[in-house]
Amino acid sequence: MSKLHRPHGTLSDERDPVRLTPDSAGWAYSGLRVLSLRAGEKRAVRTGEYEAFVLPLSGACTVRVDGQVFDLAGRDSVFTRVTDFAYVPRDAEVELSTVDGIEVALPMARCTRRLEPRYGPAENVPVELRGAGQATRQVTNFGVPGVWDHAEKLNACELITPGGNWSSYPPHKHDEASGCEVVNEEIYYFRIAGRDGVTPSREGFGLHRTYTSDGELDEDVAVRDGDVFLIPRGYHGPCVAAPGYPMYYLNVLAGPAAERSMAFCDDPAHGWVRETWDDQELDPRCPVTSHEGRVS
């Protein structure tokens, strides 16, 4: 079994579908938790040495931290709406509560500075269309440098790839400090929609590739709803959504650089593909969502 591919159910349990720390990932900075709260439930989360985002995947919740209260309206699923979110600092006790139940992601990064909690409105989250033709995808830049600068190490964004399309393409890497990249450890957390294109389901699947120039890493895996894939180094991409099954993934990145950055280098064997997009139309299925709901 791949050490980088962590299928659904292997990282925790039903109440905590994902519990991934930097130590359990085998690196230094990036982590992810996914929590499932039943209707009326409250949960206390201690952030310890990690800063984090509180990102609803489905449902709504209230976040209480450092005497502040943030009501997150959330969404029905990751395929229905761009959501609001909250930033919570290290060394904090965070109370999550929900009326109707929620599944919530906590992308996190080990850090040294303690910043103030802060609310991120959905209407301020930019949605970017990247690629063209069958490589068209939606990038929801809620927690990236230049959009959200209230973090020390943590970077995060969401992607939606319509069924049959390719994303994370051309393959790229960010494992050394160079003229075009910085070092970042990256987590991919996948959700795959079922036949209705909205409700996550283990019925559908997608494909993911990660490899290195020296051949030490060379992985092509099928990913299903709830799976995690770790990128310690090397080129990664494409992520391919099987026809009929839209693919979502949450990217979490953090690394040792003094300034947050998501800079990367394309695989020089495939970077030329970007030039072909100038002559192609965008897939009309994108954008899929906005802060107001589904677009297409």
C-alpha positions in Angstrom: 0.0 0.0 0.0 1.2 3.5 -0.8 2.4 5.5 2.3 1.3 8.7 0.6 -2.2 7.6 -0.2 -4.4 7.5 2.9 -7.8 6.1 2.0 -10.9 7.1 3.8 -11.2 5.4 7.2 -7.5 4.8 7.7 -6.7 8.1 9.4 -9.3 8.1 12.2 -12.9 7.2 12.9 -16.5 8.2 12.2 -16.4 11.2 14.6 -13.0 12.3 13.3 -12.8 11.2 9.7 -9.3 12.7 9.3 -6.7 13.3 12.1 -3.4 14.0 10.4 -0.6 15.8 12.2 2.8 16.7 10.8 4.3 13.9 12.8 1.9 11.3 11.5 2.5 12.6 8.0 6.2 12.2 8.4 7.1 15.9 8.0 7.3 19.2 9.9 4.5 21.7 9.2 1.2 20.7 7.4 -1.7 19.0 9.1 -5.5 18.4 8.7 -8.4 17.4 10.8 -11.9 16.7 9.7 -14.6 16.6 12.4 -18.1 15.3 12.3 -20.6 16.8 14.8 -24.1 15.5 15.3 -27.1 17.8 15.6 -26.9 19.8 18.9 -23.3 18.6 19.6 -20.5 20.7 21.0 -16.8 19.9 20.6 -13.7 21.5 22.2 -10.6 21.6 20.1 -7.2 22.6 21.4 -5.0 24.0 18.7 -1.7 23.5 20.6 1.2 24.5 18.4 -0.9 24.8 15.2 -2.8 27.7 13.6 -5.9 26.6 11.7 -8.8 27.5 9.5 -12.3 26.3 10.5 -13.9 25.4 7.1 -17.4 24.0 6.9 -17.7 21.1 4.4 -21.4 20.5 5.0 -23.6 22.2 7.6 -23.3 25.3 9.7 -21.6 25.9 13.1 -20.7 28.5 15.7 -17.0 29.0 16.6 -16.1 30.4 20.1 -12.4 31.3 20.7 -10.7 33.9 22.8 -14.0 35.5 23.8 -15.1 35.9 20.2 -18.0 34.3 18.5 -18.2 33.5 14.8 -21.4 32.1 13.2 -20.4 30.2 10.1 -23.4 29.8 7.7 -21.5 27.0 5.9 -23.1 25.1 3.0 -25.0 22.0 2.1 -21.9 20.4 0.4 -18.6 21.5 -1.0 -20.3 21.3 -4.5 -23.0 23.8 -3.6 -21.4 27.0 -2.4 -18.3 28.9 -1.5 -18.3 29.0 2.3 -17.4 31.5 5.0 -14.7 30.3 7.5 -12.7 31.4 10.5 -9.0 31.6 11.4 -8.0 30.3 14.9 -4.6 30.8 16.4 -2.2 28.4 18.1 -2.5 27.8 21.9 -6.3 28.3 21.8 -9.3 26.4 23.0 -11.9 26.4 20.3 -15.5 25.4 20.9 -17.5 24.2 17.9 -21.3 23.9 18.2 -23.9 23.1 15.7 -27.7 23.0 15.6 -28.3 20.6 12.7 -24.9 18.8 12.5 -21.8 19.6 10.5 -18.7 18.1 8.9 -15.9 20.6 9.2 -12.3 20.7 8.0 -9.4 22.2 10.1 -6.4 22.7 7.8 -3.5 23.5 10.1 0.1 24.4 10.2 2.8 24.3 12.9 3.8 27.9 13.7 5.5 30.0 16.3 3.5 33.3 16.3 0.1 33.6 18.0 -2.3 35.8 15.9 -5.8 37.0 16.7 -8.9 34.9 15.7 -10.6 36.3 12.6 -13.7 35.7 10.5 -13.5 35.2 6.7 -16.8 36.2 4.8 -17.7 34.0 1.9 -18.4 37.1 -0.3 -14.8 38.1 0.0 -13.4 34.8 -1.3 -12.2 35.1 -4.9 -13.1 32.3 -7.3 -10.5 31.8 -10.1 -10.9 29.8 -13.3 -7.7 28.1 -14.2 -6.7 26.2 -17.4 -9.0 25.8 -20.4 -10.8 23.1 -22.4 -10.7 19.8 -20.5 -8.2 21.3 -18.1 -10.7 23.9 -16.8 -11.2 23.9 -13.1 -12.4 26.2 -10.3 -9.9 27.4 -7.7 -11.5 28.9 -4.5 -8.7 31.1 -3.0 -9.9 31.5 0.6 -6.6 31.1 2.4 -3.8 32.0 0.0 -1.2 34.8 0.2 -2.4 38.1 -1.2 -6.0 37.1 -0.4 -5.7 36.1 3.2 -2.6 37.4 4.9 -3.6 36.8 8.5 -1.5 33.6 9.0 2.1 32.8 9.7 2.6 29.5 7.9 -0.8 28.2 6.7 -1.9 28.3 3.1 -5.1 26.6 1.9 -7.4 26.7 -1.1 -10.2 24.6 -2.6 -10.6 23.2 -6.2 -13.6 21.8 -8.1 -12.9 19.8 -11.3 -15.9 19.0 -13.4 -16.4 15.3 -14.4 -14.0 14.3 -17.2 -11.6 17.3 -16.6 -8.0 17.4 -15.5 -6.6 19.7 -12.8 -3.2 20.2 -11.0 -1.9 20.2 -14.5 0.7 20.6 -15.8 2.5 18.6 -13.1 4.4 20.9 -10.8 6.5 20.8 -7.6 7.5 22.9 -4.6 10.2 21.0 -2.8 13.3 23.3 -2.9 14.1 27.0 -2.7 14.8 28.2 -6.2 14.0 30.9 -8.7 10.4 29.7 -9.2 9.5 27.7 -6.1 9.5 27.5 -2.3 9.4 24.5 -0.1 5.9 23.4 0.9 4.5 20.2 2.3 1.1 19.7 0.7 -2.0 17.7 1.6 -4.8 16.8 -0.9 -8.1 16.0 0.7 -10.6 14.7 -1.8 -14.4 14.7 -2.0 -16.1 13.1 -5.0 -19.7 13.9 -5.9 -22.1 11.1 -6.7 -24.5 10.9 -9.7 -26.3 14.1 -8.7 -23.1 16.1 -8.9 -23.7 17.5 -5.5 -23.7 14.8 -2.8 -20.4 13.3 -1.9 -20.4 9.5 -2.5 -17.9 6.6 -2.4 -19.5 5.5 -5.7 -17.4 7.8 -7.8 -13.6 8.1 -8.2 -10.8 10.1 -9.7 -7.1 9.6 -10.4 -4.0 11.3 -8.9 -0.4 11.2 -9.9 2.8 12.0 -8.0 6.4 11.3 -9.2 10.0 12.5 -8.9 12.6 12.9 -11.6 14.8 10.3 -10.0 11.9 7.7 -10.1 12.0 7.2 -6.3 8.3 8.3 -6.2 6.1 7.1 -9.0 2.5 6.8 -7.9 -0.7 6.6 -9.9 -3.7 6.0 -7.6 -7.5 5.9 -7.7 -8.9 8.3 -5.1 -12.5 8.2 -3.7 -14.5 10.4 -1.4 -12.7 11.2 1.8 -9.3 10.0 0.7 -6.1 12.0 1.5 -2.9 12.1 -0.5 0.4 13.5 0.9 3.0 15.4 -1.2 6.3 15.5 0.6 8.2 16.3 -2.6 8.2 15.8 -6.4 5.9 16.6 -9.2 2.2 16.2 -8.6 -0.6 16.2 -11.2 -2.8 15.6 -12.8 -5.9 15.0 -10.7 -8.5 13.6 -13.1 -12.2 13.6 -12.3 -13.9 10.5 -13.8 -16.7 11.4 -16.3 -19.9 11.8 -14.3 -18.2 12.4 -11.0 -17.1 16.0 -10.1 -14.0 16.1 -7.9 -13.3 18.5 -5.0 -10.1 18.7 -3.1 -8.8 20.9 -0.3 -5.1 21.8 -0.6 -3.2 22.5 2.6 0.4 23.8 2.3 3.0 25.0 4.8 6.8 25.0 4.9 9.9 26.6 6.4 10.0 29.8 4.3 9.9 33.1 6.3 7.2 34.5 4.1 4.1 32.5 3.0 4.2 31.5 -0.6 2.7 28.9 -2.9 5.2 29.4 -5.7 6.0 26.3 -7.8 7.9 25.0 -10.9 6.2 23.1 -13.7 7.7 19.8 -15.0 9.6 21.2 -18.0 8.5 18.2 -20.0 4.9 19.3 -19.8 4.9 23.1 -19.1 4.3 23.8 -22.8 0.7 22.7 -22.3 -0.1 26.1 -20.7 0.5 27.9 -24.0 -2.3 25.9 -25.7 -4.9 27.2 -23.4 -4.8 30.6 -25.1 -6.6 29.1 -28.1 -9.2 27.1 -26.1 -12.5 28.0 -24.6 -13.2 27.6 -20.9 -15.4 24.7 -19.9 -18.9 26.3 -19.5 -19.5 24.2 -16.4 -17.1 26.5 -14.6 -17.4 28.3 -12.3 -19.4 25.7 -10.4 -20.1 27.7 -7.2 -19.9 31.2 -5.8 -20.8 32.6 -2.4 -24.4 32.8 -3.6 -24.7 29.1 -4.4 -24.3 26.9 -7.5 -23.6 28.8 -10.7 -24.0 26.1 -13.4 
